[in-house]
Amino acid sequence: MSHGPIDFIVLSFSGNKFKGEILDSLVELVESETIRIIDLLIVIKDEQGDLLAVEIEQHDPEISEFFAPLDFETNGMITAEDVEMIGANLENNSTAAMMLFENTWAVKFKEAVLNADGQLLVQGRIPSEDIDNALAEMAEIDAQAA
């Protein structure tokens, strides 16, 4: 069975509460089979700087039910070392969502490349903020040249 590229992201949020604005978009990605969630962990850093890492199904039933539409089972691939690394950079009184997911949209393309005896030479990701900044700089240069 082929797998798509696997990504690990961490999203941080000020305060220690989720309002749910992101869940609908995430559910849409899962239901459309664009991504498959492999692991998801919530890390809470309180006002004193103490960390609490919570697997979704270990959380209270209300939180577990909140994430139920994502239809995944955590598997422990996000490690204690990952939590410590993120926790060290997380501000007090904030929350982070750590997510490992497969880009299932890429599986058919990957199989086509492999069937054509192709191979991946380089893979990278450019943050959208970097693209936005580069485009803004280019526009400024063009405006100055005009």
C-alpha positions as MATLAB code, in Angstrom:
seq = 'MSHGPIDFIVLSFSGNKFKGEILDSLVELVESETIRIIDLLIVIKDEQGDLLAVEIEQHDPEISEFFAPLDFETNGMITAEDVEMIGANLENNSTAAMMLFENTWAVKFKEAVLNADGQLLVQGRIPSEDIDNALAEMAEIDAQAA';
ca = [
       0.000    0.000    0.000;
       1.378    3.393   -0.978;
       1.311    6.350    1.328;
       1.306   10.023    0.518;
       3.784   12.449    2.044;
       3.508   12.763    5.807;
       3.497   16.204    7.430;
       3.880   17.248   11.040;
       2.424   20.603   12.029;
       2.018   22.437   15.287;
      -0.541   25.205   15.678;
      -0.436   27.436   18.724;
      -3.303   29.373   20.249;
      -3.259   32.056   22.936;
      -5.316   31.069   25.910;
      -6.271   27.558   26.775;
      -9.560   27.050   25.004;
     -10.653   25.991   21.565;
     -13.678   27.581   19.989;
     -14.046   25.179   17.080;
     -13.514   27.479   14.092;
     -10.893   25.152   12.614;
     -12.700   21.851   13.061;
     -15.098   22.255   10.101;
     -12.209   22.866    7.682;
     -10.278   19.939    9.096;
     -13.306   17.634    8.841;
     -13.752   18.715    5.212;
     -10.127   17.756    4.453;
     -10.593   14.345    6.075;
     -13.988   13.622    4.494;
     -12.745   14.600    1.018;
      -9.779   12.241    1.565;
      -7.349   15.097    1.014;
      -5.601   14.161    4.261;
      -5.689   11.330    6.784;
      -4.910   12.189   10.383;
      -2.322    9.844   11.831;
      -1.950   11.394   15.266;
      -3.265   14.470   17.056;
      -2.201   15.685   20.454;
      -3.176   18.771   22.423;
      -0.493   20.435   24.570;
      -1.576   22.930   27.208;
       0.861   25.233   28.982;
      -0.692   26.904   32.003;
       0.093   30.325   33.462;
       2.862   28.835   35.636;
       4.527   27.158   32.627;
       3.476   23.601   33.482;
       2.775   21.356   30.476;
      -0.060   18.922   30.004;
      -0.170   16.752   26.884;
      -3.545   15.220   26.121;
      -4.494   12.534   23.625;
      -7.970   13.341   22.331;
      -9.604   10.136   23.576;
      -8.031   10.648   27.024;
      -9.660   14.045   27.340;
     -13.057   14.564   28.868;
     -15.988   13.182   26.832;
     -17.051   16.631   25.653;
     -13.654   17.234   23.995;
     -13.528   13.695   22.587;
     -16.986   14.187   21.094;
     -15.878   17.545   19.665;
     -13.106   15.822   17.675;
     -15.187   12.724   16.773;
     -16.035   13.926   13.227;
     -12.327   13.596   12.342;
     -12.688    9.810   12.577;
      -9.164    8.864   13.631;
      -7.441    6.960   16.399;
      -4.321    8.373   17.974;
      -1.414    5.983   17.830;
       1.355    7.545   19.873;
       3.573    8.526   16.956;
       3.891   12.010   18.447;
       6.398   11.337   21.198;
       7.143   12.782   24.617;
      10.284   14.290   23.072;
       8.108   16.092   20.504;
       5.935   17.444   23.309;
       8.979   18.653   25.257;
      10.420   20.378   22.180;
       7.158   22.191   21.435;
       6.471   22.915   25.094;
       9.832   24.651   25.462;
       8.776   27.119   22.746;
       5.151   27.509   23.792;
       4.196   30.647   25.684;
       2.582   30.346   29.104;
      -1.222   30.261   29.069;
      -1.420   28.880   25.559;
      -2.336   25.703   23.769;
      -0.781   23.844   20.860;
      -2.310   21.242   18.587;
       0.287   18.824   17.253;
      -0.850   16.891   14.204;
       0.755   14.221   12.053;
      -1.119   13.649    8.812;
      -0.809   11.926    5.460;
      -1.403   13.876    2.277;
      -3.647   11.234    0.724;
      -4.314   13.471   -2.304;
      -0.762   12.632   -3.466;
      -1.017    8.826   -3.424;
      -2.257    8.397   -7.025;
       0.364   10.830   -8.315;
       3.105    9.029   -6.384;
       2.004    5.672   -7.802;
       1.992    7.131  -11.336;
       5.541    8.431  -10.868;
       6.712    5.071   -9.533;
       4.969    3.197  -12.379;
       6.838    5.454  -14.822;
      10.122    4.456  -13.121;
      10.424    7.939  -11.674;
      11.759    8.791   -8.269;
      11.570   11.694   -5.891;
      14.820   13.659   -5.850;
      13.892   16.616   -3.648;
      10.904   17.487   -1.544;
      10.399   20.659    0.426;
       7.779   22.991    1.688;
       7.823   26.759    1.447;
       5.642   28.451    4.064;
       2.892   30.566    2.502;
       4.079   33.556    4.534;
       7.448   33.361    2.735;
       5.678   33.341   -0.638;
       3.498   36.299    0.380;
       6.573   38.248    1.513;
       8.501   37.446   -1.676;
       5.560   38.518   -3.858;
       5.187   41.757   -1.877;
       8.910   42.481   -2.279;
       8.717   41.804   -6.027;
       5.703   44.104   -6.340;
       7.581   46.824   -4.465;
      10.602   46.461   -6.763;
       8.338   46.610   -9.834;
       6.611   49.720   -8.460;
       9.936   51.427   -7.847;
      11.142   50.563  -11.345;
       8.029   51.995  -12.970;
];
